Amino acid sequence: MGVVFIGDREVGKTALATELANARNEYVRVTNHNYEDLKALLYDAGSDRFRATTLIDDRTLEIEAKLPIGVRKIEVDWIDTPGEIWRKSWQEDNPDEWRRFLDSATRSEGIMLLLPPYRECVAENRRLLQTSVELDDFITKQQWCNRFDRWADFFSNFCPKARHIAICMNKADLFCDVGKETEKLAYYPHRSRMNWMQRHTYVCNTYFKPLLPQLTEINRKRSGLSVQCFITSAYDRQLLELPWIYLVSYLA
Protein backbone atom coordinates (compact mmCIF):
# COMPACT_ATOMS: atom_id res chain seq x y z
CA MET A 1 0.00 0.00 0.00
CA GLY A 2 1.27 3.48 -0.80
CA VAL A 3 0.27 7.00 -1.64
CA VAL A 4 1.41 8.57 -4.90
CA PHE A 5 2.14 12.25 -4.35
CA ILE A 6 1.86 14.08 -7.68
CA GLY A 7 1.21 17.57 -8.96
CA ASP A 8 1.88 20.22 -11.55
CA ARG A 9 5.26 21.82 -12.05
CA GLU A 10 6.39 24.21 -9.28
CA VAL A 11 3.13 23.70 -7.40
CA GLY A 12 4.91 23.21 -4.07
CA LYS A 13 5.04 19.43 -3.64
CA THR A 14 8.46 19.37 -1.97
CA ALA A 15 7.71 22.32 0.32
CA LEU A 16 4.42 20.81 1.46
CA ALA A 17 5.86 17.38 2.19
CA THR A 18 8.87 18.86 3.99
CA GLU A 19 6.70 21.12 6.14
CA LEU A 20 4.65 18.10 7.16
CA ALA A 21 7.73 16.89 9.05
CA ASN A 22 7.88 20.09 11.09
CA ALA A 23 7.75 19.34 14.82
CA ARG A 24 5.20 22.13 15.29
CA ASN A 25 2.37 19.78 14.45
CA GLU A 26 -1.27 19.58 15.44
CA TYR A 27 -2.55 16.05 14.77
CA VAL A 28 -0.11 14.66 12.17
CA ARG A 29 3.48 13.68 12.87
CA VAL A 30 6.19 12.30 10.60
CA THR A 31 8.13 9.83 12.72
CA ASN A 32 11.00 8.83 10.45
CA HIS A 33 12.33 12.18 9.20
CA ASN A 34 13.83 15.15 11.00
CA TYR A 35 12.49 18.43 9.62
CA GLU A 36 15.82 20.27 9.69
CA ASP A 37 17.68 17.40 8.04
CA LEU A 38 15.03 17.06 5.36
CA LYS A 39 15.02 20.78 4.66
CA ALA A 40 18.83 20.86 4.47
CA LEU A 41 18.69 18.06 1.92
CA LEU A 42 16.03 19.62 -0.29
CA TYR A 43 16.31 23.38 0.22
CA ASP A 44 18.68 25.63 -1.73
CA ALA A 45 19.61 28.50 0.59
CA GLY A 46 21.31 30.35 -2.26
CA SER A 47 18.13 30.68 -4.28
CA ASP A 48 15.89 30.76 -1.19
CA ARG A 49 13.68 28.01 -2.59
CA PHE A 50 13.39 24.24 -2.70
CA ARG A 51 15.45 22.54 -5.37
CA ALA A 52 13.51 21.52 -8.45
CA THR A 53 13.00 17.77 -8.74
CA THR A 54 14.76 16.50 -11.87
CA LEU A 55 14.39 12.74 -11.38
CA ILE A 56 11.86 10.79 -9.37
CA ASP A 57 12.63 10.84 -5.65
CA ASP A 58 11.14 7.95 -3.71
CA ARG A 59 11.07 8.31 0.07
CA THR A 60 9.07 6.67 2.80
CA LEU A 61 7.09 8.81 5.20
CA GLU A 62 5.91 7.15 8.38
CA ILE A 63 2.88 9.22 9.34
CA GLU A 64 1.12 9.13 12.67
CA ALA A 65 -2.28 10.82 13.08
CA LYS A 66 -4.51 11.39 16.09
CA LEU A 67 -7.99 10.15 15.18
CA PRO A 68 -11.18 9.89 17.26
CA ILE A 69 -10.49 6.16 17.61
CA GLY A 70 -6.92 6.83 18.74
CA VAL A 71 -3.53 7.16 17.11
CA ARG A 72 -3.17 5.40 13.77
CA LYS A 73 -0.06 4.98 11.65
CA ILE A 74 0.53 4.62 7.95
CA GLU A 75 3.56 4.26 5.70
CA VAL A 76 3.43 6.54 2.71
CA ASP A 77 5.54 6.19 -0.41
CA TRP A 78 6.41 9.82 -1.04
CA ILE A 79 7.04 9.74 -4.74
CA ASP A 80 8.07 13.25 -5.71
CA THR A 81 8.10 13.69 -9.47
CA PRO A 82 9.54 16.40 -11.70
CA GLY A 83 6.92 18.58 -13.35
CA GLU A 84 8.27 17.52 -16.73
CA ILE A 85 7.30 13.90 -16.14
CA TRP A 86 4.13 14.33 -18.19
CA ARG A 87 5.95 15.51 -21.27
CA LYS A 88 6.37 12.82 -23.90
CA SER A 89 9.99 13.87 -24.43
CA TRP A 90 10.79 13.33 -20.71
CA GLN A 91 9.18 9.88 -20.74
CA GLU A 92 11.18 8.90 -23.83
CA ASP A 93 14.44 10.22 -22.35
CA ASN A 94 13.84 8.57 -18.96
CA PRO A 95 12.08 5.26 -19.71
CA ASP A 96 13.25 3.50 -16.51
CA GLU A 97 12.13 6.38 -14.28
CA TRP A 98 8.77 6.58 -16.06
CA ARG A 99 8.23 2.83 -15.75
CA ARG A 100 9.13 2.91 -12.05
CA PHE A 101 6.65 5.70 -11.44
CA LEU A 102 3.86 3.82 -13.25
CA ASP A 103 4.64 0.66 -11.25
CA SER A 104 4.21 2.63 -8.01
CA ALA A 105 0.98 4.20 -9.22
CA THR A 106 -0.41 0.80 -10.17
CA ARG A 107 0.17 -0.54 -6.66
CA SER A 108 -1.05 2.51 -4.75
CA GLU A 109 -4.32 2.63 -2.85
CA GLY A 110 -4.15 6.38 -2.24
CA ILE A 111 -3.31 9.43 -4.32
CA MET A 112 -2.53 12.97 -3.27
CA LEU A 113 -2.70 15.41 -6.17
CA LEU A 114 -1.50 18.99 -5.79
CA LEU A 115 -2.95 21.62 -8.14
CA PRO A 116 -2.00 25.29 -8.43
CA PRO A 117 -4.63 28.00 -8.08
CA TYR A 118 -5.87 29.34 -11.41
CA ARG A 119 -5.46 32.95 -12.51
CA GLU A 120 -9.04 34.13 -12.06
CA CYS A 121 -9.18 32.69 -8.55
CA VAL A 122 -6.02 34.56 -7.53
CA ALA A 123 -7.14 37.78 -9.24
CA GLU A 124 -10.47 37.74 -7.44
CA ASN A 125 -8.78 37.78 -4.05
CA ARG A 126 -5.55 39.67 -4.78
CA ARG A 127 -6.88 43.05 -3.65
CA LEU A 128 -8.55 41.61 -0.55
CA LEU A 129 -5.37 39.77 0.49
CA GLN A 130 -3.12 42.67 -0.55
CA THR A 131 -0.74 40.39 -2.41
CA SER A 132 1.53 41.51 -5.24
CA VAL A 133 1.78 38.25 -7.19
CA GLU A 134 2.02 38.35 -10.96
CA LEU A 135 -1.17 36.99 -12.48
CA ASP A 136 0.71 35.86 -15.58
CA ASP A 137 2.47 33.29 -13.37
CA PHE A 138 -0.81 31.36 -13.14
CA ILE A 139 -2.68 29.43 -15.81
CA THR A 140 -6.21 30.48 -16.75
CA LYS A 141 -9.30 28.69 -15.50
CA GLN A 142 -9.79 27.05 -18.90
CA GLN A 143 -6.20 25.83 -18.99
CA TRP A 144 -6.61 24.58 -15.42
CA CYS A 145 -9.69 22.56 -16.41
CA ASN A 146 -8.00 21.21 -19.52
CA ARG A 147 -4.95 20.15 -17.51
CA PHE A 148 -7.10 18.36 -14.97
CA ASP A 149 -8.45 16.15 -17.77
CA ARG A 150 -4.93 14.72 -17.96
CA TRP A 151 -5.03 13.82 -14.28
CA ALA A 152 -8.46 12.22 -14.68
CA ASP A 153 -7.06 10.07 -17.49
CA PHE A 154 -4.10 9.15 -15.29
CA PHE A 155 -6.39 7.94 -12.51
CA SER A 156 -8.39 5.90 -14.99
CA ASN A 157 -5.45 4.37 -16.88
CA PHE A 158 -2.75 3.87 -14.26
CA CYS A 159 -4.34 3.70 -10.79
CA PRO A 160 -6.49 0.54 -10.72
CA LYS A 161 -6.14 0.00 -6.96
CA ALA A 162 -6.68 3.59 -5.84
CA ARG A 163 -9.50 3.77 -3.28
CA HIS A 164 -9.07 7.33 -2.05
CA ILE A 165 -7.87 10.43 -3.89
CA ALA A 166 -7.10 13.71 -2.12
CA ILE A 167 -7.09 16.60 -4.60
CA CYS A 168 -5.60 19.79 -3.16
CA MET A 169 -5.52 23.33 -4.51
CA ASN A 170 -2.25 24.50 -3.00
CA LYS A 171 -1.02 27.99 -2.04
CA ALA A 172 -4.32 28.86 -0.35
CA ASP A 173 -2.69 31.98 1.08
CA LEU A 174 -2.81 33.44 -2.45
CA PHE A 175 -6.52 32.98 -3.09
CA CYS A 176 -8.44 33.02 0.20
CA ASP A 177 -8.53 34.30 3.75
CA VAL A 178 -6.70 31.35 5.27
CA GLY A 179 -7.71 32.20 8.83
CA LYS A 180 -11.41 32.21 8.05
CA GLU A 181 -11.23 29.03 6.01
CA THR A 182 -9.22 27.24 8.69
CA GLU A 183 -11.86 28.16 11.25
CA LYS A 184 -14.47 26.40 9.10
CA LEU A 185 -12.47 23.42 7.94
CA ALA A 186 -10.10 22.63 10.82
CA TYR A 187 -9.97 19.08 12.14
CA TYR A 188 -10.44 18.25 15.81
CA PRO A 189 -10.81 14.59 16.80
CA HIS A 190 -13.98 15.08 18.82
CA ARG A 191 -15.37 18.52 17.96
CA SER A 192 -14.85 19.37 14.29
CA ARG A 193 -17.39 21.76 12.82
CA MET A 194 -17.60 19.70 9.62
CA ASN A 195 -17.28 16.03 8.70
CA TRP A 196 -15.38 14.91 5.59
CA MET A 197 -18.39 15.10 3.30
CA GLN A 198 -19.29 18.59 4.50
CA ARG A 199 -15.71 19.79 4.00
CA HIS A 200 -15.62 18.29 0.53
CA THR A 201 -18.93 19.87 -0.47
CA TYR A 202 -17.90 23.29 0.80
CA VAL A 203 -14.45 23.24 -0.81
CA CYS A 204 -15.84 21.93 -4.11
CA ASN A 205 -18.58 24.54 -4.33
CA THR A 206 -16.22 27.34 -3.34
CA TYR A 207 -12.98 26.51 -5.17
CA PHE A 208 -13.43 23.47 -7.43
CA LYS A 209 -16.72 24.33 -9.13
CA PRO A 210 -15.17 24.31 -12.64
CA LEU A 211 -14.14 20.67 -12.08
CA LEU A 212 -17.41 19.31 -10.70
CA PRO A 213 -18.32 17.37 -13.89
CA GLN A 214 -14.89 15.69 -13.99
CA LEU A 215 -14.93 14.87 -10.27
CA THR A 216 -18.38 13.32 -10.59
CA GLU A 217 -17.22 11.24 -13.55
CA ILE A 218 -14.15 9.95 -11.67
CA ASN A 219 -16.35 8.70 -8.84
CA ARG A 220 -18.89 7.25 -11.24
CA LYS A 221 -16.34 5.14 -13.07
CA ARG A 222 -14.76 3.54 -10.02
CA SER A 223 -16.76 1.46 -7.58
CA GLY A 224 -16.09 2.56 -4.02
CA LEU A 225 -13.64 5.27 -5.08
CA SER A 226 -13.78 8.40 -2.95
CA VAL A 227 -12.48 11.76 -4.18
CA GLN A 228 -11.98 14.42 -1.52
CA CYS A 229 -11.05 18.03 -2.31
CA PHE A 230 -8.94 20.30 -0.09
CA ILE A 231 -7.20 23.65 -0.04
CA THR A 232 -3.66 23.57 1.36
CA SER A 233 -0.85 25.91 2.29
CA ALA A 234 2.63 25.33 3.66
CA TYR A 235 1.97 28.35 5.89
CA ASP A 236 -1.09 26.95 7.65
CA ARG A 237 -0.56 23.76 9.64
CA GLN A 238 -4.24 22.84 9.99
CA LEU A 239 -4.97 23.07 6.26
CA LEU A 240 -1.70 21.25 5.54
CA GLU A 241 -2.65 18.31 7.75
CA LEU A 242 -6.23 17.81 6.54
CA PRO A 243 -5.61 15.67 3.40
CA TRP A 244 -3.15 13.48 5.29
CA ILE A 245 -5.59 12.95 8.15
CA TYR A 246 -8.18 11.96 5.57
CA LEU A 247 -5.86 9.43 3.90
CA VAL A 248 -4.74 7.97 7.23
CA SER A 249 -8.37 7.70 8.38
CA TYR A 250 -9.30 5.51 5.43
CA LEU A 251 -6.06 3.73 4.53
CA ALA A 252 -4.48 2.93 7.92
PyMOL commands that set and color helices and strands:
alter all, ss='L'
color gray80, all
select helices_A, chain A and resi 13-20+35-42+83-86+88-93+95-107+119-129+135-137+141-158+172-174+178-185+196-207+209-221+237-251
alter helices_A, ss='H'
color red, helices_A
select strands_A, chain A and resi 3-7+28-30+43-44+49-50+57-67+70-80+110-115+164-169+226-231
alter strands_A, ss='S'
color yellow, strands_A
deselect
rebuild
show_as cartoon
